[in-house]
Amino acid sequence: DYTLLALSNVLWMLYLGRIISGITGATGAVAASVVADSTAVSERTAWFGRLGAAFGAGLIAGPAIGGLAGDISPHLPFVIAAILNACTFLMVFFIFKPAVQTEEKPAEQKQESAGISFITLLKPLALLLFVFFTAQLIGQIPATVWVLFTESRFAWDSAAVGFSLAGLGA
C-alpha cells in the first residue's frame, strides 16, 4: 500500500493504495488478538496498556514525522511508512511464534467448510459493514479538512500541519 502511494503519480494510484490499505490494515486487531492469546490473564491488562501506549505514541509521532518528511518530498512520508511496514513484516515473519497452535482437520471436515461461499457469509453482515465503512469515512474527514483549512487559512506547510495533528494526538 505505502509503496504504491510512494510511487504514485496519478490520482487513481492513490485511491488504489488506500483501498489496499483498508482491506489489509488490521494491524491493531491482530496485535490485540496476539496479546489476548499469548499472555496470562493476570498480565493481560498491563500488556493491553502497553499496546495502547504504543498506538498512542504512533498517533503523536506519525503526523510529526510525516509532516517533516512531507516538507522534503510529498512521497517521502509514504516511503518511510513503507520501510516501517516492511520492518514490521520481517520482525513478525522471523520472530513471531503463533500463540495458538491449530490442529490439522480431517479431509472430510475440510470439504464441508469449503462449500460455504463467501457471499453467504457476507450477506448478513452487509448492513454492519456499510455502517462501519460510513463511520470510518466520517472519521477521516476532520483530519483531511484540517489539513486543507490550515493550508488555506494560515498558509501552514506540511510540518506545521503535522505538528498540529501530533498535538491533537497528545
FENKA-V843393 format. One record per residue. RES is the residue in one letter. SS is DSSP state (a for helix, b for strand, c for the rest). D_CENTER is the distance of its C-alpha to the mean C-alpha in Angstrom with 2 decimals. Layout:
res=RES ss=SS d_center=D_CENTER
res=RES ss=SS d_center=D_CENTER
This chain:
res=D ss=c d_center=10.38
res=Y ss=a d_center=10.83
res=T ss=a d_center=14.28
res=L ss=a d_center=15.18
res=L ss=a d_center=14.26
res=A ss=a d_center=16.33
res=L ss=a d_center=19.15
res=S ss=c d_center=19.26
res=N ss=c d_center=22.49
res=V ss=c d_center=22.60
res=L ss=a d_center=20.69
res=W ss=a d_center=20.13
res=M ss=a d_center=18.17
res=L ss=a d_center=15.71
res=Y ss=a d_center=15.46
res=L ss=a d_center=15.16
res=G ss=a d_center=12.32
res=R ss=a d_center=10.33
res=I ss=a d_center=11.58
res=I ss=a d_center=10.54
res=S ss=a d_center=6.88
res=G ss=a d_center=7.42
res=I ss=a d_center=9.46
res=T ss=a d_center=7.76
res=G ss=c d_center=4.08
res=A ss=c d_center=5.76
res=T ss=a d_center=5.71
res=G ss=a d_center=7.00
res=A ss=a d_center=9.44
res=V ss=a d_center=10.57
res=A ss=a d_center=11.20
res=A ss=a d_center=13.07
res=S ss=a d_center=15.02
res=V ss=a d_center=16.03
res=V ss=a d_center=17.28
res=A ss=a d_center=19.13
res=D ss=a d_center=20.65
res=S ss=a d_center=21.65
res=T ss=c d_center=23.08
res=A ss=c d_center=26.41
res=V ss=a d_center=26.62
res=S ss=a d_center=28.31
res=E ss=a d_center=25.53
res=R ss=a d_center=22.54
res=T ss=a d_center=22.51
res=A ss=a d_center=22.58
res=W ss=a d_center=19.69
res=F ss=a d_center=17.54
res=G ss=a d_center=18.75
res=R ss=a d_center=17.73
res=L ss=a d_center=14.19
res=G ss=a d_center=14.15
res=A ss=a d_center=15.84
res=A ss=a d_center=13.37
res=F ss=a d_center=10.49
res=G ss=a d_center=13.29
res=A ss=a d_center=14.33
res=G ss=a d_center=11.07
res=L ss=a d_center=11.35
res=I ss=a d_center=14.87
res=A ss=a d_center=14.85
res=G ss=a d_center=12.04
res=P ss=a d_center=14.03
res=A ss=a d_center=17.22
res=I ss=a d_center=16.52
res=G ss=a d_center=15.09
res=G ss=a d_center=18.15
res=L ss=a d_center=20.56
res=A ss=a d_center=19.30
res=G ss=a d_center=19.41
res=D ss=a d_center=23.05
res=I ss=a d_center=23.82
res=S ss=c d_center=22.22
res=P ss=c d_center=19.82
res=H ss=c d_center=18.36
res=L ss=a d_center=18.09
res=P ss=a d_center=14.79
res=F ss=a d_center=13.17
res=V ss=a d_center=15.48
res=I ss=a d_center=14.51
res=A ss=a d_center=10.75
res=A ss=a d_center=11.96
res=I ss=a d_center=14.36
res=L ss=a d_center=12.13
res=N ss=a d_center=9.92
res=A ss=a d_center=13.40
res=C ss=a d_center=14.73
res=T ss=a d_center=12.21
res=F ss=a d_center=13.07
res=L ss=a d_center=16.70
res=M ss=a d_center=16.80
res=V ss=a d_center=15.53
res=F ss=a d_center=17.88
res=F ss=a d_center=20.86
res=I ss=a d_center=20.66
res=F ss=c d_center=18.93
res=K ss=c d_center=21.48
res=P ss=c d_center=20.78
res=A ss=c d_center=21.56
res=V ss=c d_center=23.36
res=Q ss=c d_center=25.71
res=T ss=c d_center=26.26
res=E ss=c d_center=29.73
res=E ss=c d_center=30.79
res=K ss=c d_center=31.89
res=P ss=c d_center=35.30
res=A ss=a d_center=35.57
res=E ss=a d_center=36.82
res=Q ss=a d_center=33.79
res=K ss=a d_center=31.47
res=Q ss=a d_center=33.53
res=E ss=a d_center=33.40
res=S ss=a d_center=29.63
res=A ss=a d_center=29.39
res=G ss=c d_center=31.40
res=I ss=c d_center=28.77
res=S ss=c d_center=27.16
res=F ss=a d_center=23.57
res=I ss=a d_center=24.99
res=T ss=a d_center=27.07
res=L ss=a d_center=24.10
res=L ss=a d_center=22.09
res=K ss=a d_center=25.05
res=P ss=c d_center=25.19
res=L ss=c d_center=21.52
res=A ss=a d_center=21.80
res=L ss=a d_center=22.47
res=L ss=a d_center=19.74
res=L ss=a d_center=17.16
res=F ss=a d_center=18.78
res=V ss=a d_center=18.65
res=F ss=a d_center=14.97
res=F ss=a d_center=14.32
res=T ss=a d_center=16.80
res=A ss=a d_center=15.41
res=Q ss=a d_center=11.92
res=L ss=a d_center=13.99
res=I ss=a d_center=16.26
res=G ss=a d_center=13.66
res=Q ss=a d_center=12.78
res=I ss=a d_center=16.51
res=P ss=a d_center=17.63
res=A ss=a d_center=15.66
res=T ss=a d_center=16.73
res=V ss=a d_center=20.24
res=W ss=a d_center=20.37
res=V ss=a d_center=19.88
res=L ss=a d_center=22.50
res=F ss=a d_center=24.79
res=T ss=a d_center=24.95
res=E ss=a d_center=25.49
res=S ss=a d_center=28.18
res=R ss=a d_center=29.86
res=F ss=a d_center=29.76
res=A ss=c d_center=29.19
res=W ss=c d_center=26.37
res=D ss=c d_center=24.83
res=S ss=a d_center=21.21
res=A ss=a d_center=21.85
res=A ss=a d_center=23.39
res=V ss=a d_center=20.64
res=G ss=a d_center=18.03
res=F ss=a d_center=20.30
res=S ss=a d_center=20.86
res=L ss=a d_center=17.19
res=A ss=a d_center=17.11
res=G ss=a d_center=20.21
res=L ss=a d_center=18.69
res=G ss=a d_center=15.99
res=A ss=c d_center=18.98
